[in-house]
Amino acid sequence: MAAKFVLATHNPGKLREMGAILSGLGVEVVSPADLGLTVDVEETGSTFSENAMLKAKAVCAEAGIPAIADDSGLCVDALNGGPGVYSARYGGEGLDDAGRCALLLSSMRGQTTRAAHFTCAIACAFPNGDTLTAEGRCDGAIAFALMGKDGFGYDPIFLYPPKAKTFAQLTAEEKSAVSHRGKALAVFAEHLRAYLNAQT
């Protein structure tokens, strides 16, 4: 029988991605909505790992089954690592993805140092108090203009040098092979495999 884990997200793309990776471990991934839960966790952590763990523990407590959460964002060298943990809230609540990209590009005007990286932290909390964590990172640069139609968030302005394309110009397969979330998920899957094996 598949073990059931709840993924603390309302994003169907993340649910599909996580489900595809963890199905190989005999894990079924469901959303809070599937369980009739609405958990709104305030992200008060100062790091991606802290925020992911806050979400995982809160959802685990509500659901009574293991919960997985992730927190990720864009860290730009010229902005002292910003927007960082505030990536999703950059520029205030009223901005959408396109608005945040435009704001970031304007704040980078005149900057010759374009280095940036995406970070993703994944946390898993179990009802017995056990926890697992994993992190992934993808280095790149901030483009000078929006490029590409795919992806979401900051993908159209995050240039991935080995491909000479932004994340929004890569196919989903190309992106997940090199992305911060793809790397974090791979590490997390290994941690989870080891943990589940130790329980049997």
Sequence and secondary structure as in RCSB ss.txt:
>XXXX:A:sequence
MAAKFVLATHNPGKLREMGAILSGLGVEVVSPADLGLTVDVEETGSTFSENAMLKAKAVCAEAGIPAIADDSGLC
VDALNGGPGVYSARYGGEGLDDAGRCALLLSSMRGQTTRAAHFTCAIACAFPNGDTLTAEGRCDGAIAFALMGKD
GFGYDPIFLYPPKAKTFAQLTAEEKSAVSHRGKALAVFAEHLRAYLNAQT
>XXXX:A:secstr
  EEEEE    HHHHHHHHHHHGGGTEEEE TGGGT         SSHHHHHHHHHHHHHHHHSS EEEEEEEEE
EGGGTTEEGGGGGGTT TT  HHHHHHHHHHHTTT S  EEEEEEEEEEE TTS EEEEEEEEEEEE SS   SS
S TTGGGEEEGGGTEEGGGS HHHHHHHSHHHHHHHHHHHHHHHHHHHH 
